[in-house]
Amino acid sequence: MKDFILLFRQAGGEQPLLNEEEIAKINKKWEDWIGGIEAQGKLSDHGSRLEKSGKVLKPGGIITDGPFVEIRESLGGFIVISAENLEEATTLAHGCPILESSGSVEIRALLV
């Protein structure tokens, strides 16, 4: 088994305002999806959601507001899963709720 990180990316720009009921439905989808991975014994780390703002340190000590304000998507969070290979990790990424809102999941093996 290897560990893979699933990085959740969301298209930038204005996000629609959601009411509490809509937020609860979305949160439930995330809980169900991650719970399904956990039930298979494949969840290594629940990861975390990330703040939208931060700083980027570039060569030469240049600091910019970030993250990556020049790109059109933002990194919203991650989890770490265990899988036999990249194909299995990709299969586990299917069903991620971010895919329903034009987001994407980046799947990468962690090096030890």
Accessible surface in RSA format (square Angstrom, percent):
REM  Atomic radii and reference values for relative SASA: ProtOr
REM  Chains: A
REM  Algorithm: Lee & Richards
REM  Probe-radius: 1.40
REM  Slices: 20
REM RES _ NUM      All-atoms   Total-Side   Main-Chain    Non-polar    All polar
REM                ABS   REL    ABS   REL    ABS   REL    ABS   REL    ABS   REL
RES MET A   1   132.55  68.6  67.24  44.5  65.31 155.5  67.38  57.3  65.17  86.3
RES LYS A   2   104.57  51.0  98.47  60.4   6.10  14.5  62.84  56.6  41.73  44.4
RES ASP A   3    57.27  40.1  51.83  51.6   5.44  12.9   7.92  18.7  49.34  49.2
RES PHE A   4     2.91   1.5   2.91   1.8   0.00   0.0   2.91   1.8   0.00   0.0
RES ILE A   5    31.99  18.2  31.99  23.8   0.00   0.0  31.99  23.0   0.00   0.0
RES LEU A   6     0.00   0.0   0.00   0.0   0.00   0.0   0.00   0.0   0.00   0.0
RES LEU A   7    23.08  12.9  23.08  16.5   0.00   0.0  23.08  16.2   0.00   0.0
RES PHE A   8    11.79   5.9  11.79   7.3   0.00   0.0  11.79   7.2   0.00   0.0
RES ARG A   9    52.15  21.9  51.69  26.4   0.46   1.1   7.10   9.7  45.05  27.3
RES GLN A  10    33.44  18.7  33.17  24.2   0.28   0.7  22.07  47.0  11.38   8.6
RES ALA A  11    45.42  41.8  41.55  64.1   3.86   8.8  43.03  60.6   2.39   6.3
RES GLY A  12    38.97  48.1   0.00   N/A  38.97  48.1  21.29  58.4  17.68  39.6
RES GLY A  13    70.25  86.6   0.00   N/A  70.25  86.6  40.97 112.4  29.28  65.6
RES GLU A  14   174.42 100.1 145.46 110.0  28.96  69.0  66.77 129.1 107.65  87.9
RES GLN A  15    75.24  42.1  58.36  42.7  16.88  40.2  31.91  67.9  43.33  32.9
RES PRO A  16   102.20  74.5  80.59  73.5  21.62  78.6  92.94  76.7   9.26  57.6
RES LEU A  17   179.12  99.8 151.24 108.2  27.88  70.1 152.66 107.2  26.46  71.2
RES LEU A  18    73.86  41.1  49.52  35.4  24.34  61.2  51.15  35.9  22.70  61.1
RES ASN A  19    88.42  61.0  77.16  74.6  11.26  27.1  43.28 104.2  45.14  43.6
RES GLU A  20   153.24  88.0 145.09 109.8   8.15  19.4  58.93 114.0  94.32  77.0
RES GLU A  21   114.00  65.5 105.48  79.8   8.53  20.3  41.71  80.7  72.29  59.0
RES GLU A  22    71.76  41.2  70.12  53.0   1.64   3.9  24.72  47.8  47.05  38.4
RES ILE A  23    77.98  44.4  77.51  57.7   0.47   1.1  77.98  56.2   0.00   0.0
RES ALA A  24    59.35  54.6  49.16  75.9  10.19  23.2  54.39  76.6   4.96  13.1
RES LYS A  25   122.24  59.6 116.97  71.8   5.28  12.6  73.83  66.5  48.42  51.6
RES ILE A  26    69.73  39.7  69.73  51.9   0.00   0.0  69.73  50.2   0.00   0.0
RES ASN A  27    69.88  48.2  68.76  66.4   1.12   2.7  13.83  33.3  56.05  54.2
RES LYS A  28   116.20  56.7 114.62  70.3   1.58   3.8  84.63  76.2  31.58  33.6
RES LYS A  29    96.43  47.0  91.21  56.0   5.21  12.4  57.07  51.4  39.36  41.9
RES TRP A  30    56.28  22.6  56.28  27.2   0.00   0.0  44.67  23.8  11.62  18.8
RES GLU A  31   114.90  66.0 101.66  76.9  13.23  31.5  46.13  89.2  68.77  56.1
RES ASP A  32    77.59  54.4  62.27  62.0  15.32  36.2  31.77  74.8  45.82  45.7
RES TRP A  33    28.64  11.5  18.47   8.9  10.17  23.9  25.96  13.8   2.68   4.4
RES ILE A  34    29.88  17.0  29.88  22.3   0.00   0.0  29.88  21.5   0.00   0.0
RES GLY A  35    29.75  36.7   0.00   N/A  29.75  36.7  24.63  67.6   5.12  11.5
RES GLY A  36    33.06  40.8   0.00   N/A  33.06  40.8  30.42  83.5   2.64   5.9
RES ILE A  37     4.50   2.6   4.33   3.2   0.17   0.4   4.33   3.1   0.17   0.5
RES GLU A  38    88.63  50.9  79.11  59.9   9.52  22.7  26.28  50.8  62.36  50.9
RES ALA A  39    92.75  85.3  48.31  74.6  44.43 101.1  61.32  86.4  31.43  83.3
RES GLN A  40   107.33  60.0  77.92  56.9  29.41  70.0  40.17  85.5  67.16  50.9
RES GLY A  41    62.57  77.2   0.00   N/A  62.57  77.2  36.30  99.6  26.27  58.8
RES LYS A  42    28.62  14.0  28.20  17.3   0.42   1.0  16.79  15.1  11.82  12.6
RES LEU A  43    29.67  16.5   2.55   1.8  27.12  68.2   2.88   2.0  26.79  72.1
RES SER A  44    55.91  47.2  16.39  21.9  39.52  91.0  19.85  42.3  36.06  50.5
RES ASP A  45    71.33  50.0  64.70  64.4   6.63  15.7  17.06  40.1  54.27  54.1
RES HIS A  46   108.73  59.4  97.67  67.9  11.05  28.3  74.00  76.3  34.72  40.4
RES GLY A  47    22.75  28.1   0.00   N/A  22.75  28.1   2.55   7.0  20.20  45.2
RES SER A  48    62.63  52.9  50.82  67.8  11.81  27.2  33.39  71.1  29.24  41.0
RES ARG A  49   215.46  90.5 196.31 100.1  19.15  45.6  77.63 106.1 137.83  83.5
RES LEU A  50    73.79  41.1  56.06  40.1  17.73  44.6  59.61  41.9  14.18  38.2
RES GLU A  51   145.31  83.4 126.74  95.9  18.56  44.2  54.29 105.0  91.02  74.3
RES LYS A  52   157.01  76.6 141.22  86.6  15.79  37.6 109.70  98.7  47.31  50.4
RES SER A  53    86.23  72.9  72.48  96.7  13.75  31.7  43.55  92.7  42.68  59.8
RES GLY A  54    36.04  44.4   0.00   N/A  36.04  44.4  30.85  84.7   5.18  11.6
RES LYS A  55   143.34  69.9 112.76  69.2  30.58  72.8  78.34  70.5  65.00  69.2
RES VAL A  56    22.84  15.0  19.76  17.9   3.09   7.4  22.84  19.8   0.00   0.0
RES LEU A  57   133.10  74.1 102.74  73.5  30.36  76.3 102.74  72.2  30.36  81.7
RES LYS A  58    77.31  37.7  72.77  44.6   4.54  10.8  41.72  37.6  35.59  37.9
RES PRO A  59   126.47  92.2 107.11  97.6  19.37  70.4 119.94  99.0   6.53  40.6
RES GLY A  60    82.50 101.7   0.00   N/A  82.50 101.7  42.73 117.3  39.77  89.1
RES GLY A  61    53.90  66.5   0.00   N/A  53.90  66.5  28.32  77.7  25.58  57.3
RES ILE A  62   101.75  57.9  96.82  72.1   4.93  11.9 101.75  73.3   0.00   0.0
RES ILE A  63   111.68  63.6  83.53  62.2  28.15  67.8  83.53  60.2  28.15  76.4
RES THR A  64    44.08  31.4  38.38  38.9   5.70  13.6  41.01  55.1   3.07   4.6
RES ASP A  65    93.00  65.1  85.74  85.3   7.26  17.2  29.06  68.4  63.94  63.8
RES GLY A  66     7.40   9.1   0.00   N/A   7.40   9.1   0.13   0.4   7.27  16.3
RES PRO A  67    48.93  35.7  38.28  34.9  10.66  38.7  38.28  31.6  10.66  66.2
RES PHE A  68   108.60  54.3 104.78  64.9   3.83  10.0 106.23  64.4   2.38   6.8
RES VAL A  69   107.18  70.5  75.94  68.7  31.25  75.3  83.13  72.2  24.05  65.2
RES GLU A  70   119.70  68.7  82.52  62.4  37.18  88.5  65.37 126.4  54.33  44.4
RES ILE A  71    82.72  47.1  63.43  47.3  19.29  46.5  66.69  48.0  16.03  43.5
RES ARG A  72   214.58  90.1 203.14 103.6  11.43  27.2  79.56 108.7 135.02  81.8
RES GLU A  73    70.84  40.7  65.29  49.4   5.54  13.2  16.95  32.8  53.88  44.0
RES SER A  74    40.60  34.3  36.85  49.2   3.75   8.6  27.13  57.8  13.47  18.9
RES LEU A  75    54.65  30.4  46.43  33.2   8.22  20.7  46.43  32.6   8.22  22.1
RES GLY A  76    29.90  36.9   0.00   N/A  29.90  36.9  25.20  69.1   4.70  10.5
RES GLY A  77     3.18   3.9   0.00   N/A   3.18   3.9   3.14   8.6   0.04   0.1
RES PHE A  78    53.09  26.6  50.30  31.2   2.79   7.3  50.30  30.5   2.79   8.0
RES ILE A  79     2.73   1.6   2.73   2.0   0.00   0.0   2.73   2.0   0.00   0.0
RES VAL A  80    14.41   9.5  14.41  13.0   0.00   0.0  14.41  12.5   0.00   0.0
RES ILE A  81     0.00   0.0   0.00   0.0   0.00   0.0   0.00   0.0   0.00   0.0
RES SER A  82    20.00  16.9  20.00  26.7   0.00   0.0   5.85  12.5  14.16  19.8
RES ALA A  83     0.00   0.0   0.00   0.0   0.00   0.0   0.00   0.0   0.00   0.0
RES GLU A  84   106.97  61.4  90.66  68.6  16.32  38.8  38.04  73.6  68.93  56.3
RES ASN A  85    67.47  46.5  65.43  63.2   2.04   4.9  23.07  55.5  44.40  42.9
RES LEU A  86    89.20  49.7  86.06  61.6   3.14   7.9  86.06  60.4   3.14   8.5
RES GLU A  87   120.71  69.3 115.36  87.3   5.34  12.7  68.78 133.0  51.93  42.4
RES GLU A  88    45.34  26.0  39.77  30.1   5.57  13.3  30.11  58.2  15.24  12.4
RES ALA A  89     0.00   0.0   0.00   0.0   0.00   0.0   0.00   0.0   0.00   0.0
RES THR A  90    51.97  37.0  51.63  52.3   0.34   0.8  43.84  58.9   8.13  12.3
RES THR A  91    91.37  65.0  85.73  86.9   5.64  13.4  59.59  80.0  31.79  48.1
RES LEU A  92    17.56   9.8  12.02   8.6   5.55  13.9  15.54  10.9   2.03   5.5
RES ALA A  93     5.03   4.6   4.78   7.4   0.24   0.5   5.00   7.0   0.03   0.1
RES HIS A  94   124.07  67.8 112.92  78.5  11.15  28.5  75.07  77.4  49.00  57.0
RES GLY A  95    54.45  67.1   0.00   N/A  54.45  67.1  37.33 102.4  17.12  38.3
RES CYS A  96     1.46   1.1   0.00   0.0   1.46   3.4   0.00   0.0   1.46   1.6
RES PRO A  97    10.27   7.5   4.61   4.2   5.66  20.6   4.81   4.0   5.46  34.0
RES ILE A  98    15.19   8.6  12.94   9.6   2.25   5.4  15.19  10.9   0.00   0.0
RES LEU A  99    84.64  47.1  62.43  44.7  22.21  55.8  63.08  44.3  21.56  58.0
RES GLU A 100   118.78  68.2  78.63  59.5  40.15  95.6  50.19  97.1  68.60  56.0
RES SER A 101    61.26  51.8  47.99  64.0  13.27  30.6  49.02 104.4  12.24  17.1
RES SER A 102    98.20  83.0  65.98  88.1  32.22  74.2  39.86  84.9  58.34  81.7
RES GLY A 103    12.53  15.4   0.00   N/A  12.53  15.4   1.70   4.7  10.82  24.2
RES SER A 104    45.78  38.7  45.46  60.7   0.32   0.7  39.10  83.3   6.68   9.4
RES VAL A 105    22.68  14.9   3.81   3.5  18.87  45.5   3.98   3.5  18.70  50.7
RES GLU A 106    47.13  27.1  41.41  31.3   5.72  13.6  29.80  57.6  17.33  14.2
RES ILE A 107    38.87  22.1  20.48  15.3  18.40  44.3  20.48  14.7  18.40  49.9
RES ARG A 108   135.20  56.8 130.68  66.6   4.52  10.8  27.24  37.2 107.96  65.4
RES ALA A 109    39.40  36.2  18.71  28.9  20.69  47.1  18.71  26.4  20.69  54.8
RES LEU A 110    70.44  39.2  60.99  43.6   9.45  23.7  62.25  43.7   8.19  22.0
RES LEU A 111   172.38  96.0 140.71 100.7  31.67  79.6 141.88  99.6  30.50  82.1
RES VAL A 112   196.54 129.3 127.20 115.2  69.35 167.1 158.20 137.5  38.35 104.0
END  Absolute sums over single chains surface
CHAIN  1 A     7981.3       6266.2       1715.0       4813.3       3167.9
END  Absolute sums over all chains
TOTAL          7981.3       6266.2       1715.0       4813.3       3167.9
